[in-house]
C-alpha cells in the first residue's frame, strides 16, 4: 500500500487549567528523521515521543511542536511562615504597650513583613502530565498518518496511470522490433544495388543483416521491462514501506529503456523511447514522496 511522506497532524488536550498543543508535519526524506521542539521540562520524554511516532511513520522528516499554555497561571502559590508572623504580631503588641502607642495594629502592619510571605511555583504532576502528552502525540501522529494514507491513494492512481501507459509503449516496442531488422535489410540491399553492378551476394547480405540483428536485438530488454512492470504492481500492494523498492525498480526500468534507445536504429522506436523516459521521470518525482 502506497503512503505519502507529506502530511500534517494536530491535537489538543486540557490538563487541569493548562492546554497542551501538539502539531507535527512531515516531508519526504531518505531516512526517518524526527525533530522535536518542546519546553525544557519535557526534554526527558524525547525518546518516548519518537517511539510513539515510529509506531506509525517509518520514513520521512517529521517536525513536532509541543506547547503548554497557561500552566495553571504559572502554578504560583503563596506560602506563609505563620510562626514568624506570630512573632511579629507579638512584637508589635509589645512595642505598642512599651511606648504607649494608641494606634491599633492593622493588617497592613503584618503584610509589610515580606519575609513572612513567599511566592513559589506550584509543582506540576509531571508523571500525569507525561501520560497526557504522549497520548496527545499519538492522537496527532494518527491524524498525520491518515493524511499520508489519503495522499498515498492519489499517488497510487497516478502511478498506475503512468504504468499503464508504459505497458502500452512496451507493447508497441515489441511490435516494432522485428520491423527494424526488415527495414535495415531493405535499406542495405537498396544501397548495395546502387553501388554494385554485379548481382548482390545474398549470403553476404544475410550475414550483414544477422550481425546487425544481433546488435539491435531489444527482446531481452523488453522481457525485463515487462517483468519490472509486473513487479511494480506487486510492490504497490505491499503493506510495508515501499518507496525505496520502487525507486530501485524505476532505476532498472530506466536502464533498460536507455539500452533500447542506444541499440535500436529506428526513428519510431527512438520516439517511443523519448516518451517513455519522460513518463519514467514523472514516476520518479512521485516516488520521491512515497514512504
C-alpha positions in Angstrom: 0.0 0.0 0.0 1.4 3.4 -1.0 1.7 6.0 1.6 2.9 9.6 1.1 5.6 11.1 3.2 3.9 14.5 3.5 1.2 15.3 6.0 0.1 17.4 8.9 -1.4 16.4 12.3 -2.7 18.4 15.3 -4.1 17.5 18.7 -5.0 19.5 21.8 -5.8 18.3 25.3 -6.7 20.0 28.6 -4.6 19.3 31.7 -6.4 20.9 34.7 -6.2 24.6 33.8 -3.5 24.2 31.2 -3.8 23.5 27.5 -1.4 21.1 25.7 -0.9 21.6 22.0 0.9 19.2 19.7 1.5 20.0 16.0 3.5 17.9 13.6 4.3 18.0 9.9 6.2 15.6 7.7 8.0 15.9 4.4 10.0 13.4 2.2 13.4 12.3 3.4 15.6 9.3 2.5 15.5 8.0 6.1 13.5 8.5 9.3 14.3 11.9 10.8 12.4 13.4 13.8 12.9 16.9 15.1 11.1 17.7 18.3 10.7 21.3 19.7 9.3 21.5 23.2 9.7 23.2 26.6 12.7 22.1 28.6 10.6 20.4 31.3 9.6 17.7 28.7 13.1 17.0 27.2 13.3 13.7 29.2 10.3 12.5 27.1 12.0 12.9 23.7 12.9 9.2 23.2 9.4 8.2 24.2 7.8 10.7 21.8 10.0 9.4 19.0 9.0 5.8 19.8 5.3 6.7 19.6 5.8 8.4 16.2 7.9 5.5 14.9 5.0 3.1 15.5 3.1 4.9 12.7 5.8 6.6 10.5 8.7 4.6 9.1 10.3 7.1 6.7 10.3 10.9 6.2 11.4 14.0 8.1 8.9 14.8 10.9 8.9 18.1 12.9 7.0 18.1 16.2 6.0 21.2 18.1 4.9 20.9 21.8 3.5 23.9 23.7 1.9 24.1 27.1 -0.3 27.2 27.6 -1.4 28.9 30.8 0.3 26.3 33.1 -2.3 26.9 35.8 -1.5 30.6 36.0 2.2 29.6 36.1 1.4 27.3 39.1 2.1 30.0 41.7 1.0 29.8 45.3 1.8 31.8 48.5 3.5 30.1 51.4 3.1 31.9 54.8 5.6 31.5 57.6 3.0 31.5 60.4 5.5 31.1 63.2 7.5 34.1 62.1 4.3 36.1 61.5 3.1 35.3 65.0 6.4 36.6 66.4 6.0 39.8 64.5 2.4 40.2 65.8 3.6 39.6 69.5 6.5 42.1 68.9 4.1 44.8 67.6 1.9 44.4 70.7 5.0 44.7 73.0 6.1 47.8 71.2 2.6 49.3 71.5 2.5 48.6 75.2 6.0 49.7 75.9 5.8 53.0 74.1 2.1 53.7 74.8 1.1 53.7 71.2 -2.6 54.2 70.8 -3.0 53.2 67.1 -4.3 49.7 66.7 -2.3 47.1 64.9 -3.5 46.8 61.3 -3.4 44.0 58.7 -1.1 46.2 56.7 1.4 46.1 59.5 1.6 42.3 59.2 1.5 42.2 55.4 4.5 44.6 55.3 6.6 41.8 56.8 7.7 40.4 53.4 10.0 37.8 54.9 6.8 36.0 56.2 5.4 35.5 52.7 6.9 33.6 49.8 5.5 33.1 46.3 6.6 29.8 44.8 5.9 27.8 41.6 3.5 25.1 42.2 4.9 21.7 41.1 3.1 20.1 38.2 2.4 16.4 38.4 4.9 15.5 35.7 4.1 11.8 35.7 0.4 12.5 35.0 1.3 15.3 32.5 3.7 13.0 30.7 0.9 10.5 30.1 -1.3 13.2 28.7 1.4 14.5 26.5 2.2 11.1 25.0 -1.5 10.4 24.4 -1.8 13.8 22.6 1.3 13.0 20.5 -0.3 9.7 19.4 -3.5 11.5 18.5 -1.6 13.9 16.3 0.5 11.3 14.6 -2.6 9.2 13.8 -4.1 12.3 12.2 -0.9 12.9 10.2 -0.7 9.2 9.2 -4.3 9.3 7.9 -3.4 12.3 5.8 -0.3 10.5 4.4 -2.5 7.5 3.6 -5.1 9.6 1.7 -2.4 11.3 -0.3 -0.8 7.9 -1.0 -4.0 6.8 -2.6 -3.8 9.7 -5.1 -0.1 8.9 -5.8 -1.1 5.3 -6.4 -3.7 6.3 -9.0 -1.2 8.5 -10.9 1.5 5.8 -10.8 -1.0 3.2 -12.1 -2.0 5.5 -14.9 1.7 6.0 -15.9 2.4 2.3 -15.6 -0.5 1.5 -18.0 1.0 4.0 -20.5 4.4 2.4 -20.1 3.0 -1.0 -20.7 1.4 0.3 -23.9 4.7 1.7 -25.1 6.5 -1.6 -24.3 3.9 -3.5 -26.4 4.5 -1.0 -29.3 8.2 -1.6 -29.0 7.7 -5.3 -29.2 5.7 -4.9 -32.4 8.3 -2.6 -33.9 11.4 -4.7 -33.0 11.1 -7.2 -36.0 10.4 -4.3 -38.4 13.8 -2.8 -37.6 15.6 -5.8 -39.0 13.4 -5.9 -42.1 13.9 -2.2 -42.7 17.6 -2.5 -42.3 17.8 -5.4 -44.8 15.8 -3.5 -47.4 17.9 -0.3 -46.9 21.2 -2.2 -47.1 20.1 -4.1 -50.2 19.0 -0.9 -51.9 22.2 0.8 -51.0 24.4 -2.1 -52.3 22.4 -2.3 -55.5 23.0 1.4 -56.2 26.8 0.9 -55.8 27.4 -2.5 -57.3 27.0 -3.5 -60.9 27.1 -7.3 -60.4 24.4 -9.2 -58.5 24.4 -9.0 -54.7 25.9 -11.8 -52.8 22.8 -13.0 -50.8 25.0 -14.9 -48.3 27.0 -11.8 -47.5 23.7 -9.8 -47.2 22.3 -12.3 -44.8 25.5 -12.2 -42.7 25.5 -8.4 -42.5 21.8 -8.4 -41.5 22.4 -11.1 -38.9 25.2 -9.1 -37.4 23.0 -6.0 -37.2 20.1 -8.0 -35.9 22.3 -9.3 -33.0 23.4 -5.8 -32.1 19.9 -4.3 -32.4 18.0 -7.1 -30.6 16.0 -5.5 -27.9 13.9 -8.5 -26.9 15.9 -9.2 -23.8 15.4 -5.6 -22.6 11.6 -5.8 -23.4 11.2 -9.0 -21.4 12.9 -7.4 -18.4 10.7 -4.3 -18.8 7.6 -6.5 -18.7 8.9 -8.2 -15.6 9.7 -4.9 -13.9 6.2 -3.5 -14.6 4.7 -6.7 -13.0 6.9 -6.3 -10.0 5.9 -2.7 -9.7 2.3 -3.6 -9.4 3.0 -6.3 -6.9 5.2 -4.0 -4.7 2.5 -1.3 -4.7 0.2 -3.8 -2.8 2.7 -4.5 0.0 1.9 -3.2 3.5 5.5 -2.3 4.4 7.2 0.9 3.3 7.9 0.5 -0.4 9.4 3.8 -1.6 13.0 2.6 -1.8 12.0 -0.6 -3.6 10.0 1.3 -6.2 12.9 3.8 -6.6 15.3 0.9 -7.3 12.9 -0.7 -9.7 12.5 2.5 -11.6 16.2 2.9 -12.0 16.3 -0.6 -13.6 13.5 0.4 -16.0 15.4 3.5 -16.9 18.5 1.4 -17.6 16.5 -0.9 -19.9 14.9 1.9 -21.9 18.3 3.6 -22.3 19.8 0.4 -23.7 16.9 0.1 -26.1 17.4 3.6 -27.3 21.1 3.0 -27.9 20.5 -0.3 -29.7 17.5 0.3 -32.0 18.4 2.1 -35.2 14.8 3.3 -35.7 13.2 6.7 -35.5 9.9 5.1 -34.5 11.5 3.3 -31.6 13.5 6.4 -30.7 10.3 8.4 -30.5 8.7 5.9 -28.1 11.9 5.8 -26.0 11.7 9.6 -25.5 8.1 9.4 -24.5 8.8 6.5 -22.1 11.8 8.3 -20.5 9.5 11.3 -19.9 6.9 9.0 -18.3 9.5 7.4 -16.0 10.8 10.8 -15.0 7.3 11.7 -13.8 7.1 8.5 -11.9 10.4 9.2 -10.3 9.1 12.5 -8.9 6.1 10.8 -7.5 8.2 8.0 -5.9 10.4 10.5 -4.1 7.4 11.3 -1.9 6.5 7.7 -1.1 7.3 6.2 2.3 
